[in-house]
Amino acid sequence: MKRFQLHALNDDIRSDPADFIARCDGRYDRMVVETAQAAAKNIKNSPIILLAGPSGSGKTTTATRIRQELERHGIGTHAVSLDDYYRNPLAPDYPKTEDGEPDLESPLGLDIPLLEQHLTDLAAGREITVPHFDFKTHTRDESKSWQLQLQPDEMVVFEGLHALNPLFTERHPHAFRIAISAASDLYDGDTLLLHHDRFRLLRRSVRDLYHRNAPALETLSLWGNVGRGERLYINPYRDQANVVLNTSLGYELSVLYPIAAPHYAALPADAPELDSVKAIARAAQLVEPIDGGLVPQSSLMRQEFMQ
């Protein structure tokens, strides 16, 4: 767990915000390079890379960056999203929450037998048909499935919330495992100003606004169940990772809160997670703002959460 100190952040922002952004992004970039190098060394044991992390941690962009870095070193790399292995939530055997609704956070919502078989086949050099799940119809779209077969010098990154779950990984102990998170808190001395879960809520709020056309109220309404799923199905397996990668960026509160602020201000009085929204607002008022235009197109923050 990393601690951001309020006064240090503000000093860096006042001094040179562009340089501060570059240093934060550089730290993340170095971690990606080191992670890719470690994964490459494991190719002799397994061509499989498993990358998991909670909502708002930057899984998709990090998986893409690792793939690009491996290819820079001559290792052909493919990416597969676990989202494409989801099943129809109306299926009779789909997991349920305590109130009887489909548990969309449960790993049992995935087609575990198919996923496990695909991992086995790829590791053995056999061809698989990667499915495509249409979240609008909650069914597989066979017209968008694709074939994948690994050559001896190739690897594949399986990315998703549950990529480290032993339901389908325990038969693949040599796969390279990556856990990512945004695990940094904001402090003023010894006083906690903002918990890392609330940083991630802000990340997801902005991402959903820009990339999923989802209003802040919808994001906040889902957040409680998202947290429950993380505690039950994701966090217990983080320690099984070969590498734990913290994607927190010191400047994110300064650039993301101004985007979310008007949407948070329009929330009704009975909106869920209002305590979290108020905590984010209080912390943001203490941190120097940064012009979002200074964030480069190549940054994790721009690619995953901003426009």
Buried (B, 14 or more C-beta within 10 A) or exposed (E): EEEBBBEEBBEBBEEEBEEBBBBBBEBBBEBBBEBBEEBBEBBEEBBBBBBBBBBBBBBBBBBBBBBEBBBEEEBEBBBBBBBBBBBBBEEEEBBEBEEEEBBBBBBBBBBBEBBBBBBBBBBEEEEBEBBBBEEEEBBBEEEEBEEBEBEEEBBBBBBBBBBBBEBBBEEBEEBBBBBBBBBBBBBEEEEEBBBBBBBBBBBBBBBBBBEEEBBBBBBBBBBEBBBBBBEEBBEEBBEBBBBBBBBBBBBBBBBBBBBBBEBBEEBEEEBBBBEBBEBBBEBBEBBBBBEBEBBEEEBBBBBBBBE
